[in-house]
Structure formats: C-alpha cells, structure tokens
Amino acid sequence: MGEPGMCWKNIKEHYRIDHIVQVTGEGICVGSGFIHNIIVIGLDGKLKKRYDDHHNEDLMRYQREMDADPEMLRQLLETPDTFSRSVTVYTYDGGNIIEKLCEEPGYPNVTHDGCLMHTNMYSTDKDKVVTWAKRNAMAAITNIARTISDIEEKLAEKRPLLAEYEGYSRKLKADYPSVTDTE
C-alpha cells in the first residue's frame, strides 16, 4: 500500500489508458508529451475538457467509457490510489528541494501525487537536483540582471528626452498662457 494520491492511477488503470495521466492545477490530465491536457477530468468527476478531434481511437474510447458511467469515474476519484513501490525522487521549486515518491522514476512516469517527472526536474539523486536548482537560480539571476541593465539603459536614454519635452511644455505655457491645450 502506498500513500493516497490524487486518484490518477485508479483512472489510468480502470480505463486502461496508455497516454500520460498526470495531475495539474487544471485537474487530472490525459495527454501526451506534446499536449498534456487533451482530456481534463475535474476533481468533481466531470470532464472539464473533452477530446473532440475524433482522430485517436484510444482517446475516444477513454472518453466514451467515462461518459457511459459517470458514477464510476466519481468513485475512482474518491478511492485513494495504492502503489506497489515507493521510490524516493527529488525535485525543486525555487530554493526548496522537494522529496516525492513514485513507483518508477523517470519520464514519462508520474509521482504518487501525480506530477509528471520531466528528465531535467526529477531524479533519485538529491545532489543532482540541488545542482539543477543552483544552476537555475544562477541563470535566472543572470537573465534578470541583464534585463534590469537593459531597462536602466533605456531609462537613461529616455529621461533626458522627457526633461526636454517638459521644458518645451513649460516654455509654451509661459509664452502663450491664454491658449489652452484642449481643442
């Protein structure tokens, strides 16, 4: 028995889904490496996004089976997932190193709580994840510093121009006080 998840595994197994099933802020998403949310199941058991393309028989089958028995879909969502294995993997969010569990590490597998384990974001090696997090932070610092420098350079160019036009405005108001600037 593993830890309860978002019940994504129950859905994947019950409907024999060969696509990637993961949990996002949208809900439980059925998709591919290219489009993660071809079908989206809300946490209320209703389809929030439907597959209407009709070109993929598997996707059409999943959806037909979900539509045929909405109560079963709701029950699957309410039944905690169980896992045969619990392998520790690490990822990061900003400056936080996060420990999660999964049955099988690596892409396109998902953690017990339904997160897709992208190759450059999840590893069983905590030190590797810390290195990624540090590199990502340094790259962001470099990028943001460069952006700030560019903005400061543009501000330095525009401030004299603003002062110049403010001078024109003051001169025109002083030279022609009886003429209003509205038409």
Secondary structure, DSSP 8 states (H G I E B T S, - for coil): -----SSHHHHHHHTT--SEEEEETTEEEEE-SS-TTSEEE-TTSSEEE-------HHHHHHHHHHHH-HHHHHHHHHS----S--EEEEEEETTEEEEEEESS-STT-BBTT--B--TTT-BS-HHHHHHHHHHHHHHHHHHHHHHHHHHHHHHHHHHHHHHHHHHHHHHHHHH-TTS-S--
